[in-house]
Amino acid sequence: MDCIFCKIIEGTIPSNKLFENERILAFRDIQPQAPVHTLIIPKKHIPTMNDVTDEDDAVMAELFAVARQLAKEQGIAESGYRVVNNCNGDSGQIVFHLHLHLLGGEKLKPLG
């Protein structure tokens, strides 16, 4: 498989890890869009949100639990943060391995 996130999970591409367990990996984005920009991914390769199945419900919940934990650890929980998932090309998804963006550390522009 030629997925950059799968290569990060297997360790063939280095990352600045912030969290890891059997199901989830979180690391700093190498092209941050905010002072805090963390990527949170399932270790299972799921290409997009459209590919999530009922069997993935627990790992999806865990992704958000890790986002909350990392927001606290990175000092942005109280001031505020954003959690984003892009699904397919029109949303701006570039890497087709489901991931959450945890963004914060500054006042973010409203989304509409």
Residue frames as a rotation matrix with the C-alpha (Angstrom) as fourth column:
MET 1
0.585 0.811 0.000 0.00
0.811 -0.585 0.000 0.00
0.000 0.000 -1.000 0.00
ASP 2
-0.419 -0.753 0.506 1.33
0.765 -0.594 -0.250 3.42
0.489 0.282 0.825 -0.90
CYS 3
0.675 0.699 0.237 -0.26
0.378 -0.604 0.702 5.40
0.634 -0.384 -0.671 1.95
ILE 4
-0.201 -0.817 0.540 1.97
-0.142 -0.521 -0.841 7.91
0.969 -0.246 -0.011 3.72
PHE 5
0.167 0.314 0.934 0.04
-0.945 -0.219 0.243 7.53
0.281 -0.924 0.260 7.00
CYS 6
0.986 0.131 -0.105 0.37
-0.107 0.973 0.203 3.72
0.128 -0.189 0.974 6.87
LYS 7
0.288 -0.954 -0.082 4.12
0.420 0.203 -0.884 4.21
0.860 0.221 0.460 6.42
ILE 8
-0.227 -0.294 0.929 4.17
-0.644 -0.670 -0.369 6.52
0.731 -0.681 -0.038 9.45
ILE 9
0.679 0.554 0.481 2.27
-0.730 0.446 0.517 3.87
0.072 -0.703 0.708 11.45
GLU 10
0.925 -0.330 -0.190 4.76
0.308 0.942 -0.134 1.16
0.223 0.066 0.973 10.47
GLY 11
0.663 -0.664 -0.346 7.69
0.138 -0.346 0.928 3.49
-0.736 -0.663 -0.137 11.24
THR 12
0.088 -0.657 0.749 9.23
0.969 0.231 0.090 3.69
-0.232 0.718 0.657 7.77
ILE 13
-0.049 -0.081 0.995 8.50
0.352 -0.934 -0.059 7.44
0.935 0.347 0.074 7.72
PRO 14
-0.727 -0.290 -0.622 9.39
0.670 -0.105 -0.735 9.32
0.148 -0.951 0.271 10.92
SER 15
0.195 0.773 0.604 6.89
0.296 -0.634 0.715 11.49
0.935 0.039 -0.352 12.78
ASN 16
-0.813 -0.331 0.479 6.76
-0.298 -0.469 -0.831 13.61
0.499 -0.819 0.283 15.89
LYS 17
-0.234 0.755 -0.613 4.44
0.463 0.641 0.612 11.32
0.855 -0.140 -0.500 17.89
LEU 18
-0.533 0.175 0.828 2.25
-0.668 -0.687 -0.284 12.77
0.519 -0.705 0.483 20.60
PHE 19
0.036 0.600 0.799 0.13
-0.817 0.478 -0.323 9.69
-0.576 -0.641 0.507 21.34
GLU 20
-0.337 -0.048 -0.940 0.10
-0.720 0.657 0.225 6.03
0.607 0.753 -0.256 20.39
ASN 21
-0.149 0.247 0.957 -1.76
-0.676 0.681 -0.281 2.91
-0.722 -0.689 0.066 21.43
GLU 22
-0.559 -0.103 0.823 -2.85
0.278 0.911 0.304 -0.27
-0.781 0.399 -0.481 19.63
ARG 23
0.135 0.795 0.592 -5.55
0.907 0.141 -0.396 1.52
-0.398 0.590 -0.702 17.59
ILE 24
0.948 0.303 0.099 -4.61
0.319 -0.911 -0.261 5.21
0.011 0.279 -0.960 17.32
LEU 25
-0.188 -0.979 -0.073 -1.59
0.973 -0.196 0.126 7.32
-0.138 -0.048 0.989 16.43
ALA 26
0.919 0.394 -0.024 -1.32
0.389 -0.914 -0.119 11.11
-0.069 0.100 -0.993 16.80
PHE 27
-0.124 -0.992 0.003 1.53
0.931 -0.115 0.346 13.27
-0.343 0.046 0.938 15.56
ARG 28
-0.020 0.023 -1.000 2.36
0.026 -0.999 -0.024 16.87
-0.999 -0.027 0.019 14.68
ASP 29
0.844 0.326 0.427 1.43
0.451 0.000 -0.892 18.01
-0.291 0.946 -0.147 11.17
ILE 30
-0.154 -0.986 0.069 4.56
0.857 -0.098 0.505 18.86
-0.491 0.137 0.860 9.16
GLN 31
-0.743 0.009 0.670 2.71
0.410 -0.784 0.465 21.75
0.530 0.620 0.579 7.45
PRO 32
-0.494 0.575 -0.652 0.83
0.800 0.007 -0.600 23.29
-0.341 -0.818 -0.463 10.39
GLN 33
-0.238 0.560 0.794 -2.13
0.563 -0.587 0.582 25.57
0.792 0.585 -0.176 9.74
ALA 34
0.771 0.385 0.507 -2.18
-0.221 -0.584 0.781 26.80
0.597 -0.715 -0.365 13.36
PRO 35
-0.030 -0.833 0.553 0.31
-0.937 -0.169 -0.306 26.92
0.348 -0.527 -0.775 16.25
VAL 36
-0.490 -0.019 0.871 -1.10
-0.418 0.882 -0.216 23.57
-0.764 -0.470 -0.441 17.40
HIS 37
0.299 0.550 -0.779 -1.86
-0.952 0.226 -0.206 21.25
0.063 0.804 0.592 14.49
THR 38
-0.589 -0.406 0.699 -2.01
-0.552 0.834 0.019 17.58
-0.590 -0.375 -0.715 15.36
LEU 39
-0.159 0.507 -0.847 -3.13
-0.807 0.428 0.408 14.71
0.569 0.748 0.341 13.13
ILE 40
-0.390 0.166 0.906 -5.00
-0.665 0.629 -0.402 11.86
-0.637 -0.759 -0.135 14.81
ILE 41
-0.166 0.225 -0.960 -5.37
-0.897 0.371 0.242 8.67
0.410 0.901 0.141 12.78
PRO 42
0.745 0.335 0.577 -6.67
-0.518 0.835 0.184 5.15
-0.420 -0.436 0.796 13.22
LYS 43
-0.379 -0.906 0.190 -4.02
-0.578 0.392 0.716 2.50
-0.723 0.162 -0.672 12.65
LYS 44
-0.087 0.456 0.885 -6.56
0.626 0.717 -0.308 0.63
-0.775 0.528 -0.348 10.55
HIS 45
-0.965 -0.246 -0.093 -6.47
0.071 -0.584 0.809 1.96
-0.253 0.773 0.581 6.99
ILE 46
0.109 0.990 0.090 -9.85
0.789 -0.031 -0.613 3.60
-0.604 0.138 -0.785 6.37
PRO 47
-0.470 -0.453 0.758 -9.65
0.862 -0.420 0.284 5.78
0.189 0.787 0.588 3.23
THR 48
-0.708 0.306 0.636 -12.43
-0.175 -0.949 0.262 8.29
0.684 0.074 0.726 3.98
MET 49
-0.724 0.548 0.419 -15.28
-0.561 -0.113 -0.820 8.95
-0.402 -0.829 0.389 6.40
ASN 50
0.173 0.823 -0.542 -17.54
-0.981 0.192 -0.022 7.31
0.086 0.535 0.840 3.80
ASP 51
-0.067 -0.311 -0.948 -15.66
-0.360 0.894 -0.268 4.05
0.930 0.323 -0.172 4.37
VAL 52
-0.778 -0.136 0.613 -16.33
-0.627 0.111 -0.771 3.89
0.037 -0.984 -0.172 8.12
THR 53
-0.281 0.684 -0.673 -18.43
-0.026 0.696 0.718 0.84
0.959 0.219 -0.178 9.05
ASP 54
0.714 0.613 0.338 -20.39
-0.396 -0.044 0.917 -0.05
0.577 -0.789 0.211 12.16
GLU 55
0.698 -0.514 -0.498 -17.39
0.663 0.727 0.179 -2.14
0.270 -0.455 0.848 13.23
ASP 56
-0.322 -0.867 0.380 -15.32
0.657 -0.494 -0.570 1.08
0.682 0.067 0.728 13.31
ASP 57
0.580 0.666 0.469 -17.60
0.158 -0.657 0.737 2.90
0.799 -0.353 -0.486 15.79
ALA 58
0.829 -0.274 -0.487 -15.34
0.525 0.085 0.847 2.26
-0.191 -0.958 0.214 18.78
VAL 59
-0.213 -0.972 0.096 -12.19
0.949 -0.183 0.255 3.52
-0.230 0.145 0.962 17.05
MET 60
-0.139 0.241 0.961 -14.07
0.511 -0.814 0.278 6.59
0.849 0.529 -0.010 15.80
ALA 61
0.885 0.462 0.052 -15.14
0.164 -0.415 0.895 7.41
0.435 -0.783 -0.443 19.36
GLU 62
0.531 -0.757 -0.381 -11.57
0.736 0.189 0.650 6.86
-0.420 -0.625 0.657 20.51
LEU 63
-0.242 -0.587 0.772 -10.24
0.866 -0.489 -0.101 9.31
0.437 0.645 0.627 17.89
PHE 64
0.286 0.445 0.848 -12.35
0.052 -0.891 0.450 12.05
0.957 -0.084 -0.279 19.48
ALA 65
0.963 -0.007 -0.268 -11.35
0.267 0.109 0.957 10.99
0.022 -0.994 0.107 23.00
VAL 66
0.076 -0.997 0.000 -7.69
0.973 0.074 0.220 11.29
-0.219 -0.017 0.976 21.99
ALA 67
-0.142 -0.067 0.988 -8.42
0.543 -0.839 0.021 14.73
0.827 0.540 0.156 20.48
ARG 68
0.801 0.487 0.346 -9.86
-0.037 -0.538 0.842 15.89
0.597 -0.688 -0.413 23.82
GLN 69
0.762 -0.568 -0.312 -6.89
0.566 0.348 0.747 14.47
-0.315 -0.746 0.587 25.72
LEU 70
-0.158 -0.893 0.422 -4.34
0.986 -0.167 0.016 16.09
0.056 0.419 0.906 23.39
ALA 71
0.244 0.312 0.918 -6.15
0.298 -0.925 0.235 19.43
0.923 0.216 -0.319 23.52
LYS 72
0.995 0.100 0.018 -5.71
0.006 -0.237 0.972 19.39
0.102 -0.966 -0.236 27.30
GLU 73
0.495 -0.868 -0.037 -2.09
0.737 0.397 0.547 18.23
-0.460 -0.298 0.836 27.11
GLN 74
-0.295 -0.620 0.727 -1.21
0.917 -0.398 0.032 20.92
0.269 0.676 0.686 24.54
GLY 75
-0.657 -0.035 -0.753 -2.87
0.543 -0.714 -0.441 23.66
-0.522 -0.699 0.488 26.58
ILE 76
-0.950 0.313 0.004 -5.66
-0.210 -0.647 0.733 24.59
0.232 0.696 0.680 24.15
ALA 77
-0.550 0.785 -0.283 -8.68
0.769 0.609 0.194 22.97
0.325 -0.111 -0.939 25.81
GLU 78
-0.133 0.516 -0.846 -9.75
0.754 -0.502 -0.424 26.06
-0.644 -0.694 -0.323 27.74
SER 79
-0.545 -0.125 -0.829 -9.05
-0.246 -0.921 0.301 28.68
-0.801 0.368 0.472 25.05
GLY 80
0.544 0.832 -0.103 -10.67
-0.428 0.170 -0.888 26.57
-0.721 0.527 0.449 22.33
TYR 81
-0.685 -0.721 0.108 -9.79
-0.313 0.425 0.849 24.25
-0.658 0.548 -0.517 19.48
ARG 82
0.296 0.718 -0.629 -11.19
-0.928 0.060 -0.368 22.82
-0.227 0.693 0.684 16.28
VAL 83
-0.439 -0.325 0.838 -11.43
-0.080 0.943 0.324 19.17
-0.895 0.075 -0.440 15.20
VAL 84
0.201 0.429 -0.881 -11.79
-0.880 -0.316 -0.355 18.69
-0.430 0.846 0.314 11.43
ASN 85
-0.277 -0.243 0.930 -12.20
0.281 0.905 0.320 15.72
-0.919 0.350 -0.182 9.11
ASN 86
-0.205 0.171 -0.964 -12.08
-0.874 -0.476 0.102 16.23
-0.441 0.863 0.247 5.35
CYS 87
-0.035 0.289 0.957 -13.85
0.139 0.949 -0.281 13.65
-0.990 0.124 -0.073 3.19
ASN 88
0.339 0.054 0.939 -12.84
0.876 0.347 -0.336 13.29
-0.344 0.936 0.071 -0.47
GLY 89
-0.385 -0.739 0.553 -11.42
0.915 -0.383 0.126 15.78
0.119 0.555 0.824 -2.93
ASP 90
0.108 0.486 0.867 -13.91
0.405 -0.818 0.408 18.64
0.908 0.307 -0.285 -2.78
SER 91
0.953 0.237 -0.191 -13.33
0.256 -0.285 0.924 18.96
0.164 -0.929 -0.332 0.97
GLY 92
0.515 -0.839 0.177 -9.58
-0.782 -0.544 -0.304 19.19
0.351 0.018 -0.936 0.52
GLN 93
0.735 -0.283 0.617 -8.69
-0.204 0.774 0.599 15.64
-0.647 -0.566 0.511 1.60
ILE 94
0.334 -0.733 -0.592 -5.17
-0.929 -0.149 -0.340 14.99
0.161 0.664 -0.730 0.31
VAL 95
-0.819 -0.574 -0.006 -4.15
-0.553 0.792 -0.257 11.83
0.152 -0.207 -0.966 2.18
PHE 96
0.117 0.928 -0.354 -6.76
-0.734 0.321 0.598 9.09
0.669 0.190 0.719 1.74
HIS 97
-0.461 -0.105 -0.881 -6.40
0.593 0.702 -0.394 7.60
0.660 -0.704 -0.262 5.21
LEU 98
0.568 0.803 0.180 -9.06
0.400 -0.460 0.793 8.93
0.719 -0.378 -0.582 7.56
HIS 99
-0.505 -0.731 -0.459 -7.65
0.801 -0.198 -0.566 11.50
0.323 -0.653 0.685 9.97
LEU 100
0.744 0.631 -0.217 -8.69
0.663 -0.662 0.349 14.27
0.077 -0.404 -0.912 12.30
HIS 101
-0.284 -0.743 0.606 -6.97
0.421 -0.664 -0.617 17.63
0.861 0.080 0.502 12.41
LEU 102
0.493 0.301 -0.816 -6.73
0.865 -0.270 0.423 19.11
-0.093 -0.915 -0.394 15.92
LEU 103
-0.197 -0.494 0.847 -6.15
0.619 -0.732 -0.284 22.86
0.760 0.468 0.450 15.51
GLY 104
0.836 0.478 -0.269 -5.68
0.517 -0.525 0.676 25.58
0.182 -0.704 -0.686 18.09
GLY 105
-0.048 -0.890 -0.453 -3.26
0.952 -0.178 0.251 27.87
-0.304 -0.419 0.856 19.86
GLU 106
-0.979 -0.125 -0.160 -4.67
0.079 -0.961 0.266 31.04
-0.187 0.247 0.951 18.32
LYS 107
-0.132 0.971 -0.202 -8.04
-0.268 -0.231 -0.935 32.59
-0.954 -0.070 0.291 17.54
LEU 108
-0.757 -0.087 0.647 -9.30
0.502 0.556 0.663 30.65
-0.418 0.826 -0.377 14.52
LYS 109
-0.823 0.493 -0.282 -11.49
-0.566 -0.683 0.461 32.22
0.035 0.539 0.842 11.85
PRO 110
-0.120 0.868 0.482 -15.17
-0.457 0.383 -0.803 31.23
-0.881 -0.317 0.350 12.08
LEU 111
-0.867 -0.219 0.447 -16.26
0.202 0.666 0.718 28.63
-0.455 0.714 -0.533 9.53
GLY 112
-0.817 0.496 0.293 -19.30
0.288 -0.089 0.953 30.33
0.499 0.864 -0.071 8.28
